[in-house]
């Protein structure tokens, strides 16, 4: 359900929000979202007056989407609407809200691609609903790449639509690096074909059936490393893009420069992509870099694997920075375009 604040002042107490939420049968343990912002920055978990007081300023004078909080696994799936029908990629589990990676509760911070992500039923439902959404978008005249986020209710087995992104996303790199992509053709190339003067024929049903088979999906993961401390500092040293290796004692070391993720030999190696480097300012919520490795970084019970924690600690340890100069203007976020 969607609620809206009226006037120039926020509601004073969480009881008023709960009273409004009760009209839609949402309950008392709430997830509240405001319309615009980067992942997690506009999602608030409200179950008490203290929760309300902490986030009231952020929610004031905003239209609010108010939802019942559920015990869920977050998932993502991508598709491409072609002239022949909707192609659907593999289902991915999302890493979200981990304080080791992001300062934002509920904020996206990575993905796992695996044939064992969620249940067979969840994977089937996600694929069916993605095809249905693609067909509906096609009827509206849309074509090309899109992504859906799902919330899989662990207690009931239901799948809820989280959001639709009609574009290439942060998870697209995972979709296009799997065995499906290299066994047939990366999903993104079908997107490009739709905007090229090329005639082609494909059997959409046959491709979707083949891509749904577990043997067609190998296991890859990524995490997005954000600045979690509420400080602003000038970066003087940052890890280099390329292949890194995790030692048995948990330390990491740079191996070589490379751009092909498939050069990652095993789960002890990873490709790191530098986003912020020397001369950049890091600040709370800034994207510092992305790490891609084989295998999974998140367990079936929504916990970071120990290997993942070692990679996070190791990569953070590669950064060095100094306080900004006096009267230095606040840095502009590279994600400001998302706030427009």
Protein Blocks (a to p, Z undefined) as FASTA:
>chain_A
ZZddedjbdcfbfklmmmmmmmnonojbdcdddfbdcehjlgccdfbfklmmmmmmmmgo
pacddddddddddddddddddfkbccddddddddehiakloccehiacbdcddfkgcjfk
lmmmmmmmmmmmmmmmmmnopacjddddddddfknopacdfbdcdbddfklmmmmmmmkl
mmmogfklmmmmmmcccdddddfklmmmmmmpmklpccddddddddfbdcddddfbdcde
ddddddfkopacdfbdcfbfklpmblmbccdddfbdghiacdehiafbdcddedjfbdfk
opacfklmmmmmmmmmmpccddddehiacdddfklmmmZZ
